Structure formats: structure tokens, C-alpha cells
Amino acid sequence: MVFQKPIHIVPLLLGVFSIQLMSGSISDLTASSAKVVPAPTPPDKTIFSTYKGVGLGMKADEARKLLGSPKDKSDAQDFYVISDNETAQIFYEGSAVTAISIDFAGDLKNAPSCKTVLGEEVPAKPDGGVYKLVRYPKAGYWVSFSKTGGANPIVSITIQKM
């Protein structure tokens, strides 16, 4: 059926909409969308806020005392090889720690879990990968957990000043 005037289509669309509304198909859509729950507000501070005693805001000299001699050292960043399976990078701004990045590869037995880092498990993607970043505005930093998928996953944890 072809309508010559556009005003004839309006009653037809209203009729279709009314039938859908009465059959419940539209109310089902709104009911399912109403079940969406916003993410909870994160606490003021995460459970994972330091690495081997090194925290954001700490002076570079203090961090180096705790971690030892870095493999590579500069005013902006130090790189540490903790073991064959663990490395860490400490980033500085004005000689204070502004970010900490820890990577685990190979044998992951010493790598903390997502729950240990963020306080919750995050569902893995089909390839086994996991990623989540949580901001802690009151504390002034964010924390991320990343685990690559595949046969040889890598776990990366980052704590960074906002």
C-alpha cells in the first residue's frame, strides 16, 4: 500500500505503536533497561596504593632506597628488573613519584590478582584478557589492572597521580 499524502502514515504508525504497547513488547524493553545499575562509587583509597613500600608523592631518593639500584636511572624515570618475571618503572616529576608501573611476564605466580589490586574480580574477555581502570578522585590517583590474553599473558599494574 502506497500513501499519497504523508499525513496518512501518522495514524498507521500510531496504530502499530499502540499494538506494541498493548502487547507488552515496549514495556519489556523499558523494564530491561531499568535494571541497569550504575557502578558503585569507588572508596577514597584503593587497597593497592604502593609497591614494595614506594607510593605516589614519595621522594626519588626514598624510592631508590626501598627498591635498590635501578637498571636505568634518570630524573624522570627509573627502570628496575626485580626478577626474570617482574619489572617496575617509577616515574618522577620534580623528584617526587607520580606513577608506578609493574609488569609480570612468564611465570605469573608472583603477580597479584585483579581482586588484590582493585578489590574485585573482573570478567575475562573470550581470549582471557582482563582490563579495568578505577579512579580515586578523593585520593588523587587511579589504578589499572591489565592482563593480556593468550598462552603467555602479561600482567601490568599502574598507579598514577591524576
C-alpha positions in Angstrom: 0.0 0.0 0.0 1.4 3.4 -1.0 0.3 6.6 0.7 0.0 9.6 -1.5 -0.1 12.1 1.5 2.3 11.8 4.4 -0.5 12.6 6.9 -1.9 9.0 6.3 1.2 7.4 7.6 0.9 9.0 11.1 -2.3 7.2 12.1 -0.7 3.9 10.8 2.4 4.4 12.9 0.3 5.3 16.0 -1.7 2.1 15.5 1.5 0.0 15.3 2.9 1.7 18.4 -0.4 1.1 20.3 -0.4 -2.6 19.4 3.2 -2.9 20.5 2.4 -1.1 23.7 -0.6 -3.3 24.5 1.2 -6.5 23.6 3.9 -5.6 26.2 6.9 -5.6 23.8 7.7 -1.9 24.5 7.2 -2.3 28.3 9.6 -5.2 28.2 12.2 -3.0 26.7 11.8 -0.3 29.2 11.8 -2.8 32.1 15.0 -4.4 31.0 16.7 -1.1 30.6 15.6 0.0 34.0 17.6 -2.9 35.5 20.9 -1.1 34.6 22.6 -0.3 37.8 25.3 2.4 37.9 28.8 1.3 39.0 29.4 1.9 42.7 31.4 4.9 43.7 34.9 3.7 44.5 36.3 4.2 48.0 38.6 7.1 48.8 41.6 4.8 48.5 42.3 1.5 46.8 43.8 -1.5 48.6 46.8 -1.4 46.2 48.4 2.0 46.6 52.1 1.2 47.0 54.6 -1.1 45.5 57.3 -2.5 47.8 56.7 0.5 50.1 57.0 3.1 47.3 54.0 5.3 46.9 52.9 8.4 45.0 54.4 11.6 46.3 57.4 9.9 47.8 60.8 11.5 47.0 63.0 9.7 44.4 65.8 9.2 47.0 63.4 7.4 49.3 62.0 5.2 46.5 65.5 4.2 45.4 66.4 3.3 49.0 63.5 0.9 49.1 64.0 -0.6 45.6 67.7 -0.5 45.3 69.8 0.5 42.3 67.7 0.8 39.1 68.9 -0.8 35.8 68.3 2.5 34.1 68.1 5.8 36.1 67.1 9.4 35.2 65.5 12.4 36.8 62.2 11.5 35.1 62.1 7.7 35.4 63.8 4.6 36.9 63.6 1.1 35.5 64.0 -1.9 37.8 64.4 -5.6 36.9 63.1 -7.2 40.1 63.4 -10.8 38.7 63.2 -12.7 35.4 59.4 -12.3 35.6 59.0 -8.9 37.2 60.0 -5.3 36.2 59.0 -1.9 37.6 59.1 1.6 36.3 58.9 4.6 38.7 58.1 7.9 37.2 59.1 11.3 38.8 58.1 14.8 38.4 60.1 17.4 40.4 61.9 14.5 42.2 58.6 13.1 43.5 56.9 9.8 42.4 54.0 10.4 40.1 53.4 7.0 38.7 54.4 3.3 39.3 54.1 0.7 36.6 54.7 -3.0 37.4 54.9 -5.8 34.8 54.8 -9.5 35.3 55.6 -11.9 32.4 56.3 -15.6 32.1 55.6 -17.3 35.4 52.8 -15.2 36.9 52.8 -16.9 40.4 54.0 -13.6 42.0 51.6 -11.4 40.0 48.8 -10.1 42.2 45.2 -10.9 41.0 42.8 -8.2 39.9 40.9 -8.7 43.2 44.1 -8.0 45.1 44.7 -4.8 43.1 41.2 -3.4 42.7 39.2 -5.3 45.3 37.0 -7.0 42.7 37.3 -9.7 40.1 36.7 -8.5 36.5 35.3 -11.0 34.0 37.8 -12.1 31.4 37.3 -11.5 27.7 37.0 -14.5 25.4 40.8 -14.6 24.9 41.4 -14.5 28.7 42.4 -10.8 28.7 41.3 -8.6 31.6 41.4 -4.8 31.9 39.9 -2.3 34.4 40.9 1.2 35.5 39.4 2.7 38.7 39.8 6.4 39.5 40.0 7.5 43.1 39.4 11.3 42.8 39.5 12.0 46.6 42.9 10.3 46.9 44.1 12.0 43.7 45.2 8.9 41.6 44.0 6.0 39.5 44.9 2.3 39.4 44.7 0.0 36.5 45.0 -3.8 36.1 45.6 -5.4 32.7 46.2 -9.0 31.8 46.8 -9.9 28.2 45.1 -12.9 26.7 46.7 -15.9 25.1 49.2 -18.6 26.0 51.8 -16.2 27.6 49.9 -13.5 29.3 51.5 -10.4 30.8 50.1 -8.6 33.9 50.5 -4.8 34.1 49.5 -2.7 37.1 49.7 1.0 37.0 49.2 3.6 39.8 49.2 7.2 38.6 48.6 10.6 40.0 45.7 12.4 38.5 
